[in-house]
């Protein structure tokens, strides 16, 4: 089994990954082609030894996980694989649509637009699910294993769309607070320039208290953008940063 496919829980059939639908190099080839093969890692193991150790750990983890994708019968794997090969172009279109719509979740300028985007993402997800389920048993298994039974180091089994559904619920339950937040975020650059100009310079950390509705990460991002385009000057002062309107610039 390929190193990367094994690490990510993929399986092979006839030399092709049933998840990636691509031919995969063998484990020995992965190791042979790796750079720094004799390098001693912080774990006191050579790279090759560490790779083998991690692969074995992954295999053991898969044996005991509750995620059903790792406990499929050979027949179920075959059905899923055949489905993915037969309808590959259609599958790609559906999956591209899911990625496209979910990537836009949380990036819109208003709460109503973000709520609508959540519905768009969920609709794209459900459209593909309905297609797969109607098509065949192999389609159902493929969809479930690829999208309903995702996994990572923190969660052994979760639905890809669940975070979008959770975000939608949060937006609807806290509509008024998010409405204010998105309104301020959409004008954040001008708000920051006004504050910095009116204060004749201000420590960056004081901005957070002046605009509590907006996440600090969003404020930091916009400050960095204003610095980058030359509208704001940022200087180290003590344990923080002093922000001033760049010389010759006005808001």
Buried (B, 14 or more C-beta within 10 A) or exposed (E): BBBEBBBBBBBBBEEBBBBBEEEBBEBEEBBEEEEEEEEEEEEEBBBBBBBBEBBEEBEEBBEEBEBBBBEBEEEBBBBBBBBBBBBEEEBEEBBEBBEEBBEBBEEBEBBBEBBEBBEBBBEBBEEBBEBBEEBBEBBBBBBBBBBBBBBEEEEBBBBBBEBBBEBBEEBEEEEEEBBEBBBBBEEBBEBBBEBBBEBEBBBBEEBEEEBEEBEEEBBBEBBEBBBEEEBBBBEEEEEEBBBBBBEEBEB
